[in-house]
Amino acid sequence: MKTMLTFTLTVLLSGNLFAQTQSFTVTREIAVSTDSVWTIVGENYADIAKSHPQLSASHYVEGTPLNGEGCERLCSFSDNGKKFTRERMTEYNEEEYSFKAEILGVNGLPIDTTQSYMLYNLEVINDTATTISLTMVYRTNPAFLGMLAKGKFKKGIEDYAIAIQHYALTGEEVNPENFKRIKKLYN
C-alpha cells in the first residue's frame, strides 16, 4: 500500500499534471474563401454561437468595440446562462487573419483566467480554400485538472472547427441540438 501511494505521488508530482499551462492546436482545411471564414470568426466575433456546437447563446458586451481589438463577447454553455466564458479579442491582425481571444471570466468551468486564451489563425490556400488553426492555451484551477481535461477540451475545439466549416459552407447555424447530425457529414 505504501509503495503504491509513493508511486502515485511520484507520478503526479513529476508529470505534467501540475504544469502551469497546457496547450494544443486543431487545424482544419475548409473549402471556402479566407474572407468568408474571417467574417465568421473575426468580424462577427460576438456571434460565435452561430458556429459553435456547445454554445446555447453568445452576445457582444456593451461598451466594447463591435469587432476588432478590444471587442468582448459572452458565451453561454447553458440555457440559464450560469455556465459561461467572457472573452476579449486582442492582437487583432486583419491583414494576417489572426487574433487572440483572452478568457476574462468564467463560471462553471475550471479555467484559470490569468493564463488561458485561444489563438485564431487563418491561412489562404487559394481563392476557394482556407486552413484554420485554433490553438488553446489554458490552465485549470486546480492545476492538476489540466492534463485530465485536455482530451475533452481538444474534442470540443475539433467539433468547433467542424461547426465553423459547416456554417461557412452552408449558412446553417450550428447548435447543441443539430450538431450530432452535422458532425456525421464531415467525418
Secondary structure, 3 states (H helix, E strand, C coil): CHHHHHHHHHHHHHCHHHCCCEEEEEEEEECCCHHHHHHHHHHCHHHHHHECCCCCEEEECCCCCCCCCCCEEEEECCCCCCCEEEEEEEEEECCCCEEEEEEEEEECCCECCCCCEEEEEEEEEECCEEEEEEEEEECECCCCHHHHHHHHHHHHHHHHHHHHHHHHHHCCCECCCCHHHHHHCCC
